[in-house]
């Protein structure tokens, strides 16, 4: 299920911003996260969430 969830996140991102590349990252709206997680639930109920890159 995590593969399908990952694809859903990617496709939703492309719907909003088309291609953004690896250098630009955006957090999705919480309603999108909730809907995708409901459709493709994790077996243990734990999710990683948005991870912003740290500037060194």
N, C-alpha and C positions, 0 to 999 in steps of 0.2 A: 503494500500500500504506500510506502514512503516514496517509491518511484513515481507512482501516479500523482501523489500530492506534490512532488517536486515539479512535475510537468505542468500541473494545474497552476502553480505559482508562476512558472515561467511564461505560460500562455497568457495569463491575466496581465502580467507585466508588459508583454508585447502588445496587448490590446490597448493599454493606457499610454505607453511611451514608445511604441514600436521597438526598434533595436537600441539598447542603451550601452552595450559593451561591458567589459569587465571593470572599467575605470570609474563608472558612475553607478551608484547603488541607491535605490529608493525603498523605503518601507511601504508596504501595501496598507491600504485602509483595513481597520480591524474587522469590518464586516466581511471583507474578502477572506481574511484569515479564518474567521469563524465558519463561513460557508464551506471553504475548502476542507477544513479539519473535520467538519461534520460529515462531508461526503466521503472523505478518505481518512478515517480515524487511525490513530496509532494504536498498536496492540497493547502497549503499557500505559497509554494516556499521557506520555511526556512528549513535549515538542521543544525544539531548539529556539525558535523565534528568530527575529532579525538580529544579525550580528554586524555591527558597523565596523569598518576597518579602522584600526588605530593608526594614527600618524606618528611616525618615529622621528 
